[in-house]
Every structure is written in structure tokens, then in C-alpha cells.
Amino acid sequence: MNNKLNLFVLSLSKINRQHIQLFFMALTLALFVLGAGALEDGGGTSR
């Protein structure tokens, strides 16, 4: 159990600030692309 905890802490220490920024930038870009391509909801019929 102690070995797994040490392995987990070691893997967390390899994640630095630039990795987190890159992840959030890619997530933001993906959400922007999905939002730009989304269809408008008409909400029913209009005459």
C-alpha cells in the first residue's frame, strides 16, 4: 500500500503548471468549437 502511495505522489509531481494550462486551453478551444457549431433552438413554430 505504501508503494502505491509513493507511486501516486511521484506521478502527481510530474504534472507541472504548463501541463495544466495546456489542458485547459485545449478544453476551452474544444468547447468554443462545439458552441460555434451548435444549432439555435427555435423554441417552436413562428409565423
N, C-alpha and C positions, 0 to 999 in steps of 0.2 A: 504494500500500500504506500509506503514511504517513497519507493522508487517511482511509482506512478505520479505522486505529487511532485517530486523533483522534475520529472519529465514535463509535466504540465507547466510548472513555473518557468522552466527553460524555454519552452515553446512560446510562452507569453512574452518573455524578454526579447525574443527575436522580432516581435512586431513593434515597429517604431512609428513615429508620428507621420512620416511620409506615406507609409502603407495605409494608415487610416484616412489621410487626406485623399489619396488616390481612390480608395474605396468609395468615399462619399462623393467625390467628383463624378465617378462612373455612375453611381446611383442617381445623382441629380440629372446627369445627361440622359440616362435611360428614362427617367420619369418625365423629363421635358419632351423627349421624342414621343412617348406614349400620349402625353397631354396634347401635343400639337397635332397628332393624327386622330384624336378622338372625335367622334361624331357629336354633333349638337343634339341635345334631347329636345324635340319639338314640344313635348308635353301634350300632344293630342292634335286634333284637327283644327285648322284655322281657315276662315273663309274671307 
